[in-house]
Amino acid sequence: MKQVRPKKNLGQHFLTDLSIAKAIADTVDACPELPVLEVGPGMGVMTQYLVEKPRPLKVVEIDRESVAWLNEHFPKLRENILGEDFLRMDLYTVFDGQPFVLTGNYPYDISSQIFFKMLDNKELIPCCTGMIQREVAQRMAAEPGSKTYGILSVLIQAWYNVEYLFTVDEHVFNPPPKVKSAVIRMTRNEVMDLGCDERLFKRLVKTVFNQRRKMLRVSLKQMLPADSSFFTLHSSLLTKRPEQLSIQQFVELTNLVAAALPPSAGK
């Protein structure tokens, strides 16, 4: 069977450097014993190293041509090659409700959606590793005060410790992307409960970072009546911009906003 042709509409950039593929596959070793789900294996450049590890492995691939290639070249994995769309999968069915490690060379155009799905299933995914666009990795690992600190930084770091492991140059892909890539690892922290309404927390974080250049007192007027006493009671806090707040300060701000919301206001 001829090699799979990279498809632009699927954001496919096949990794060709085997040493980098092995290094990415080895990032799952930080979470030993758990089964592994690889997203977007393509022609199995990472899969060949993951399959050698003494733990269950499944791969999910939306591209039919890649699924056919994997079935031909990884016969031992055949029952565990899932020809599905990861974003539409019920992750509880993958390993019968058992926690697992998520990994892959993630398509750039849906990497954020993949990580939001990870957050929605955080009780199932204690560890997530893989390769993404460097800019996205930098945002995920950014600290308060940084220009790259934003929505992804706060929502992911609320639940996971993020490690930026290493940068990958463009020339090791077919076709080469126009940007550099990076390998990251996220492991669940000890937080079991944020200490605030989680839906309101997400809404607040997205609201203020969508106007990241403005002070909180301006952006929060989308959530609260302009004449609310909230704006005078907490005036010193509200002169800050969102990138200045730590995760804990966002939790505290969420609770302050919750207390100020009109009783009929939906969260």
Solvent accessible surface area in square Angstrom, and as a share of the most:
residue,aa,sasa,rsa
1,M,107,0.48
2,K,166,0.70
3,Q,127,0.57
4,V,5,0.03
5,R,154,0.56
6,P,33,0.21
7,K,30,0.13
8,K,196,0.83
9,N,124,0.63
10,L,46,0.23
11,G,18,0.17
12,Q,22,0.10
13,H,48,0.21
14,F,21,0.09
15,L,7,0.03
16,T,80,0.46
17,D,42,0.22
18,L,96,0.48
19,S,79,0.51
20,I,32,0.16
21,A,0,0.00
22,K,96,0.41
23,A,41,0.32
24,I,0,0.00
25,A,0,0.00
26,D,50,0.26
27,T,8,0.05
28,V,0,0.00
29,D,70,0.36
30,A,55,0.43
31,C,18,0.11
32,P,85,0.53
33,E,151,0.68
34,L,42,0.21
35,P,1,0.01
36,V,2,0.01
37,L,0,0.00
38,E,2,0.01
39,V,8,0.04
40,G,24,0.23
41,P,8,0.05
42,G,3,0.03
43,M,44,0.20
44,G,1,0.01
45,V,29,0.17
46,M,1,0.01
47,T,0,0.00
48,Q,61,0.27
49,Y,39,0.15
50,L,3,0.02
51,V,61,0.35
52,E,132,0.59
53,K,31,0.13
54,P,138,0.87
55,R,33,0.12
56,P,79,0.50
57,L,12,0.06
58,K,45,0.19
59,V,0,0.00
60,V,2,0.01
61,E,8,0.03
62,I,91,0.46
63,D,8,0.04
64,R,216,0.79
65,E,43,0.19
66,S,0,0.00
67,V,28,0.16
68,A,47,0.37
69,W,28,0.10
70,L,0,0.00
71,N,40,0.21
72,E,90,0.40
73,H,83,0.37
74,F,30,0.12
75,P,80,0.50
76,K,197,0.83
77,L,8,0.04
78,R,117,0.43
79,E,157,0.70
80,N,46,0.24
81,I,18,0.09
82,L,35,0.17
83,G,54,0.52
84,E,82,0.37
85,D,40,0.21
86,F,8,0.03
87,L,49,0.25
88,R,207,0.75
89,M,14,0.06
90,D,83,0.43
91,L,3,0.02
92,Y,102,0.39
93,T,89,0.52
94,V,6,0.03
95,F,21,0.09
96,D,140,0.72
97,G,34,0.33
98,Q,89,0.40
99,P,53,0.33
100,F,1,0.00
101,V,0,0.00
102,L,0,0.00
103,T,0,0.00
104,G,0,0.00
105,N,30,0.16
106,Y,2,0.01
107,P,28,0.18
108,Y,44,0.17
109,D,98,0.51
110,I,47,0.24
111,S,1,0.01
112,S,35,0.22
113,Q,91,0.41
114,I,0,0.00
115,F,0,0.00
116,F,66,0.28
117,K,32,0.14
118,M,0,0.00
119,L,16,0.08
120,D,99,0.51
121,N,19,0.10
122,K,31,0.13
123,E,100,0.45
124,L,4,0.02
125,I,0,0.00
126,P,42,0.27
127,C,0,0.00
128,C,0,0.00
129,T,0,0.00
130,G,0,0.00
131,M,0,0.00
132,I,0,0.00
133,Q,38,0.17
134,R,84,0.31
135,E,93,0.42
136,V,11,0.06
137,A,0,0.00
138,Q,74,0.33
139,R,75,0.27
140,M,0,0.00
141,A,31,0.24
142,A,10,0.08
143,E,127,0.57
144,P,64,0.40
145,G,57,0.54
146,S,39,0.25
147,K,189,0.80
148,T,51,0.29
149,Y,1,0.00
150,G,5,0.05
151,I,44,0.22
152,L,12,0.06
153,S,0,0.00
154,V,0,0.00
155,L,5,0.03
156,I,0,0.00
157,Q,42,0.19
158,A,3,0.02
159,W,15,0.05
160,Y,1,0.01
161,N,86,0.44
162,V,30,0.17
163,E,69,0.31
164,Y,75,0.28
165,L,55,0.27
166,F,68,0.28
167,T,61,0.35
168,V,3,0.01
169,D,61,0.32
170,E,50,0.22
171,H,139,0.62
172,V,11,0.06
173,F,10,0.04
174,N,77,0.39
175,P,55,0.35
176,P,82,0.52
177,P,8,0.05
178,K,201,0.85
179,V,56,0.32
180,K,62,0.26
181,S,0,0.00
182,A,0,0.00
183,V,0,0.00
184,I,0,0.00
185,R,42,0.15
186,M,0,0.00
187,T,35,0.20
188,R,48,0.18
189,N,28,0.14
190,E,166,0.74
191,V,50,0.29
192,M,146,0.65
193,D,110,0.57
194,L,20,0.10
195,G,49,0.47
196,C,23,0.14
197,D,45,0.23
198,E,63,0.28
199,R,169,0.62
200,L,0,0.00
201,F,1,0.01
202,K,65,0.28
203,R,85,0.31
204,L,0,0.00
205,V,0,0.00
206,K,83,0.35
207,T,20,0.11
208,V,0,0.00
209,F,13,0.06
210,N,110,0.57
211,Q,47,0.21
212,R,74,0.27
213,R,213,0.78
214,K,94,0.40
215,M,53,0.24
216,L,0,0.00
217,R,113,0.41
218,V,63,0.36
219,S,0,0.00
220,L,0,0.00
221,K,106,0.45
222,Q,111,0.49
223,M,15,0.07
224,L,6,0.03
225,P,60,0.38
226,A,77,0.60
227,D,129,0.67
228,S,21,0.14
229,S,72,0.47
230,F,3,0.01
231,F,27,0.11
232,T,107,0.62
233,L,130,0.65
234,H,46,0.21
235,S,60,0.39
236,S,93,0.60
237,L,37,0.19
238,L,1,0.00
239,T,60,0.35
240,K,68,0.29
241,R,91,0.33
242,P,0,0.00
243,E,36,0.16
244,Q,94,0.42
245,L,0,0.00
246,S,39,0.25
247,I,40,0.20
248,Q,104,0.46
249,Q,61,0.27
250,F,0,0.00
251,V,7,0.04
252,E,86,0.38
253,L,0,0.00
254,T,0,0.00
255,N,65,0.33
256,L,57,0.29
257,V,0,0.00
258,A,30,0.23
259,A,92,0.72
260,A,32,0.25
261,L,18,0.09
262,P,53,0.33
263,P,146,0.92
264,S,110,0.71
265,A,38,0.29
266,G,63,0.61
267,K,101,0.43
